Amino acid sequence: MMPFPGMDPYLEAPDIWPDFHDSLAGAIRALLNAALPPPYYSRIQMRPEMGIVLEAGVQHRMIPDVVLVRRPEPPRAREPQGEYAVVTQPRTEPTAAVEVRVRTDPFRHAFVEVRDAAHGHRLITLIEIASPSNKRPGPDRRAYEIKQQEILESDASLIEIDLLRGGRRLLPYPDLGEAAHRLGCDYLVMLNRASTRMGTWMDYVLYPVDLREILPCISVPLAGNDPDVLLDLQVAAQRVYAEGPYLRAIDYTAPPDPPLDEDDAAWADSILRAAHLR
């Protein structure tokens, strides 16, 4: 079980989040397929992400793309040879080197679809889970915004799940950004129904969530007059945590990344001490 009643802020760390993100997509798919009536089904799709963001005019990866494989052994002590060593004969051993492994291909970003098998496997609802590089300037944010606009101009509904406190939210309209800002929440889930798009008006259902609250149970639209199915995000997150490596992979004695404010840090400390993780 996750030590926190809702979202575990330690899961937001750049080295932890990718595993949680894709596992959460899998848990959402499983819950939906258990709840969806025929002919609907849920599946996972993947798209490439570079993981590159632009901050202070400098591009870098959100997740380190270079892994140190092996360092050279410390040099053996040598007799002093003056200011510089002079090589007069070919050496019999190679110079010690640092070995690294670099990433050459994009990351794979998982998202969830609900489709209708009776009507050409038509896309009914797209469920996106925000990633760190989506929420910062760079190619991944631009690609996300293009996809977001394509869905908003289509016949499919869109659910966007943002369980990251860092970065700038993916809000396509200024009025929506103002509404989300007034909520002042740590996490945000948004639903835009295809059936409610009316020309220059766009209706959204917002599920604001604070760190100390459980994750919401949300409505997932189907086609026509078919009733919504429910998706319990807290159940999905708990399943992922229980089946994953997080309890062993996370150092709960250190602050989370990004850090909490003073009040939330004190609250989190009490939670972790009660769970004997500190």
TORTORTOR-696706 format. One line per field, with one value per residue (C-alpha): x, y, z; chain; residue number from 1. Coordinates in steps of 0.05 Angstrom, whole numbers. Layout:
# residues N
px <- [X | ...];
py <- [Y | ...];
pz <- [Z | ...];
c <- [A | ...];
k <- [NUM | ...];
END
This chain:
# residues 278
px <- [0 | 23 | 41 | 1 | -76 | -74 | -18 | 52 | 95 | 158 | 131 | 141 | 217 | 247 | 278 | 215 | 160 | 169 | 158 | 98 | 69 | 68 | 46 | -12 | -33 | -34 | -76 | -125 | -132 | -145 | -198 | -233 | -235 | -267 | -321 | -334 | -395 | -388 | -371 | -324 | -252 | -192 | -121 | -53 | -19 | 52 | 84 | 156 | 179 | 249 | 247 | 281 | 261 | 285 | 301 | 340 | 356 | 390 | 363 | 370 | 336 | 288 | 316 | 392 | 409 | 481 | 495 | 563 | 583 | 653 | 703 | 778 | 815 | 852 | 921 | 978 | 1027 | 1088 | 1154 | 1157 | 1182 | 1184 | 1128 | 1111 | 1122 | 1159 | 1140 | 1201 | 1178 | 1111 | 1068 | 1047 | 980 | 921 | 905 | 850 | 783 | 711 | 659 | 589 | 524 | 481 | 409 | 400 | 325 | 264 | 226 | 160 | 100 | 39 | -32 | -99 | -155 | -227 | -252 | -316 | -308 | -377 | -363 | -295 | -257 | -272 | -236 | -286 | -244 | -169 | -137 | -71 | -25 | 21 | 96 | 149 | 172 | 100 | 97 | 160 | 180 | 208 | 190 | 149 | 103 | 94 | 77 | 28 | -7 | -15 | -45 | -89 | -118 | -130 | -172 | -210 | -229 | -250 | -309 | -270 | -273 | -209 | -187 | -122 | -91 | -37 | -6 | 57 | 65 | 122 | 120 | 64 | -3 | -27 | -86 | -105 | -149 | -135 | -202 | -189 | -121 | -152 | -203 | -150 | -107 | -164 | -171 | -100 | -94 | -33 | -60 | -114 | -156 | -195 | -251 | -275 | -335 | -340 | -416 | -411 | -367 | -409 | -374 | -337 | -354 | -317 | -343 | -295 | -305 | -248 | -227 | -179 | -138 | -93 | -35 | -73 | -135 | -149 | -147 | -216 | -263 | -278 | -329 | -306 | -353 | -377 | -414 | -484 | -532 | -490 | -478 | -409 | -365 | -327 | -252 | -224 | -155 | -139 | -150 | -107 | -50 | -53 | -49 | 11 | 47 | 32 | 58 | 117 | 187 | 172 | 177 | 247 | 268 | 247 | 288 | 233 | 285 | 301 | 255 | 213 | 230 | 201 | 202 | 140 | 124 | 136 | 66 | 61 | 131 | 113 | 49 | 88 | 139 | 84 | 55 | 122 | 140 | 73 | 89 | 158 | 192 | 230];
py <- [0 | 71 | 106 | 168 | 171 | 195 | 210 | 193 | 255 | 212 | 179 | 246 | 240 | 238 | 170 | 139 | 171 | 136 | 67 | 92 | 129 | 69 | 21 | 69 | 67 | -9 | -8 | 41 | -4 | -65 | -29 | -3 | -70 | -100 | -46 | -32 | -64 | -95 | -71 | -23 | -41 | -5 | -11 | 21 | 59 | 86 | 147 | 170 | 226 | 255 | 274 | 340 | 406 | 477 | 513 | 578 | 573 | 505 | 438 | 377 | 311 | 304 | 234 | 226 | 199 | 179 | 122 | 113 | 41 | 39 | 87 | 76 | 49 | 102 | 112 | 75 | 118 | 137 | 166 | 241 | 255 | 330 | 375 | 332 | 258 | 248 | 189 | 162 | 91 | 62 | 44 | -27 | -12 | 30 | 95 | 87 | 110 | 123 | 78 | 106 | 83 | 136 | 135 | 139 | 128 | 165 | 145 | 110 | 147 | 105 | 131 | 95 | 91 | 69 | 44 | 17 | -51 | -47 | 16 | 6 | 8 | 82 | 122 | 142 | 170 | 184 | 184 | 221 | 220 | 280 | 269 | 318 | 337 | 352 | 405 | 443 | 480 | 435 | 387 | 340 | 396 | 421 | 350 | 341 | 407 | 387 | 320 | 354 | 402 | 345 | 308 | 371 | 380 | 307 | 265 | 234 | 255 | 273 | 258 | 289 | 264 | 309 | 278 | 322 | 384 | 411 | 447 | 485 | 452 | 432 | 480 | 496 | 557 | 620 | 616 | 543 | 563 | 618 | 569 | 518 | 571 | 592 | 520 | 522 | 446 | 402 | 353 | 360 | 313 | 344 | 314 | 345 | 309 | 308 | 315 | 382 | 419 | 476 | 520 | 573 | 542 | 484 | 451 | 418 | 376 | 388 | 343 | 383 | 342 | 365 | 324 | 304 | 279 | 213 | 211 | 218 | 168 | 197 | 189 | 159 | 177 | 126 | 139 | 165 | 152 | 96 | 113 | 131 | 80 | 98 | 97 | 99 | 129 | 115 | 41 | 43 | 79 | 32 | -29 | -1 | 15 | -54 | -90 | -44 | -33 | 34 | 16 | -10 | 41 | 104 | 135 | 161 | 191 | 245 | 301 | 287 | 317 | 368 | 388 | 403 | 468 | 472 | 452 | 394 | 371 | 368 | 329 | 281 | 270 | 249 | 202 | 169 | 163 | 129 | 80 | 67 | 94 | 146];
pz <- [0 | -14 | 51 | 31 | 28 | -44 | -92 | -67 | -83 | -85 | -148 | -184 | -184 | -254 | -245 | -215 | -256 | -324 | -293 | -252 | -312 | -359 | -303 | -287 | -360 | -356 | -292 | -323 | -383 | -339 | -297 | -358 | -393 | -331 | -331 | -405 | -437 | -507 | -559 | -523 | -504 | -477 | -503 | -493 | -549 | -549 | -580 | -579 | -533 | -532 | -459 | -478 | -446 | -454 | -389 | -384 | -458 | -450 | -474 | -429 | -417 | -359 | -348 | -354 | -422 | -404 | -357 | -327 | -339 | -309 | -280 | -287 | -228 | -187 | -216 | -183 | -143 | -185 | -169 | -182 | -252 | -251 | -275 | -336 | -352 | -418 | -461 | -499 | -514 | -537 | -478 | -464 | -430 | -455 | -419 | -367 | -395 | -372 | -405 | -415 | -447 | -483 | -505 | -580 | -587 | -560 | -498 | -507 | -477 | -460 | -466 | -462 | -513 | -509 | -576 | -605 | -640 | -671 | -710 | -743 | -677 | -674 | -620 | -566 | -510 | -504 | -435 | -429 | -368 | -366 | -366 | -341 | -411 | -431 | -377 | -397 | -461 | -514 | -570 | -527 | -503 | -574 | -598 | -540 | -555 | -628 | -608 | -556 | -608 | -657 | -605 | -585 | -659 | -667 | -646 | -587 | -515 | -478 | -407 | -382 | -317 | -287 | -225 | -227 | -185 | -226 | -293 | -329 | -337 | -407 | -411 | -483 | -468 | -426 | -389 | -371 | -345 | -302 | -274 | -258 | -225 | -180 | -156 | -129 | -129 | -130 | -182 | -235 | -277 | -335 | -377 | -443 | -473 | -548 | -540 | -505 | -556 | -583 | -634 | -595 | -527 | -495 | -432 | -383 | -321 | -271 | -215 | -170 | -121 | -64 | -38 | 25 | -14 | -47 | -122 | -155 | -185 | -254 | -309 | -375 | -433 | -483 | -549 | -560 | -502 | -471 | -397 | -372 | -338 | -275 | -267 | -196 | -202 | -129 | -140 | -203 | -167 | -107 | -152 | -189 | -124 | -94 | -156 | -169 | -140 | -108 | -35 | -47 | -100 | -62 | -6 | 40 | 88 | 36 | 12 | -51 | -118 | -128 | -54 | -13 | 22 | 97 | 119 | 70 | 87 | 161 | 144 | 99 | 154 | 202 | 150 | 136 | 209 | 223 | 166 | 196 | 133 | 173];
c <- [A | A | A | A | A | A | A | A | A | A | A | A | A | A | A | A | A | A | A | A | A | A | A | A | A | A | A | A | A | A | A | A | A | A | A | A | A | A | A | A | A | A | A | A | A | A | A | A | A | A | A | A | A | A | A | A | A | A | A | A | A | A | A | A | A | A | A | A | A | A | A | A | A | A | A | A | A | A | A | A | A | A | A | A | A | A | A | A | A | A | A | A | A | A | A | A | A | A | A | A | A | A | A | A | A | A | A | A | A | A | A | A | A | A | A | A | A | A | A | A | A | A | A | A | A | A | A | A | A | A | A | A | A | A | A | A | A | A | A | A | A | A | A | A | A | A | A | A | A | A | A | A | A | A | A | A | A | A | A | A | A | A | A | A | A | A | A | A | A | A | A | A | A | A | A | A | A | A | A | A | A | A | A | A | A | A | A | A | A | A | A | A | A | A | A | A | A | A | A | A | A | A | A | A | A | A | A | A | A | A | A | A | A | A | A | A | A | A | A | A | A | A | A | A | A | A | A | A | A | A | A | A | A | A | A | A | A | A | A | A | A | A | A | A | A | A | A | A | A | A | A | A | A | A | A | A | A | A | A | A | A | A | A | A | A | A | A | A | A | A | A | A | A | A | A | A | A | A];
k <- [1 | 2 | 3 | 4 | 5 | 6 | 7 | 8 | 9 | 10 | 11 | 12 | 13 | 14 | 15 | 16 | 17 | 18 | 19 | 20 | 21 | 22 | 23 | 24 | 25 | 26 | 27 | 28 | 29 | 30 | 31 | 32 | 33 | 34 | 35 | 36 | 37 | 38 | 39 | 40 | 41 | 42 | 43 | 44 | 45 | 46 | 47 | 48 | 49 | 50 | 51 | 52 | 53 | 54 | 55 | 56 | 57 | 58 | 59 | 60 | 61 | 62 | 63 | 64 | 65 | 66 | 67 | 68 | 69 | 70 | 71 | 72 | 73 | 74 | 75 | 76 | 77 | 78 | 79 | 80 | 81 | 82 | 83 | 84 | 85 | 86 | 87 | 88 | 89 | 90 | 91 | 92 | 93 | 94 | 95 | 96 | 97 | 98 | 99 | 100 | 101 | 102 | 103 | 104 | 105 | 106 | 107 | 108 | 109 | 110 | 111 | 112 | 113 | 114 | 115 | 116 | 117 | 118 | 119 | 120 | 121 | 122 | 123 | 124 | 125 | 126 | 127 | 128 | 129 | 130 | 131 | 132 | 133 | 134 | 135 | 136 | 137 | 138 | 139 | 140 | 141 | 142 | 143 | 144 | 145 | 146 | 147 | 148 | 149 | 150 | 151 | 152 | 153 | 154 | 155 | 156 | 157 | 158 | 159 | 160 | 161 | 162 | 163 | 164 | 165 | 166 | 167 | 168 | 169 | 170 | 171 | 172 | 173 | 174 | 175 | 176 | 177 | 178 | 179 | 180 | 181 | 182 | 183 | 184 | 185 | 186 | 187 | 188 | 189 | 190 | 191 | 192 | 193 | 194 | 195 | 196 | 197 | 198 | 199 | 200 | 201 | 202 | 203 | 204 | 205 | 206 | 207 | 208 | 209 | 210 | 211 | 212 | 213 | 214 | 215 | 216 | 217 | 218 | 219 | 220 | 221 | 222 | 223 | 224 | 225 | 226 | 227 | 228 | 229 | 230 | 231 | 232 | 233 | 234 | 235 | 236 | 237 | 238 | 239 | 240 | 241 | 242 | 243 | 244 | 245 | 246 | 247 | 248 | 249 | 250 | 251 | 252 | 253 | 254 | 255 | 256 | 257 | 258 | 259 | 260 | 261 | 262 | 263 | 264 | 265 | 266 | 267 | 268 | 269 | 270 | 271 | 272 | 273 | 274 | 275 | 276 | 277 | 278];
END
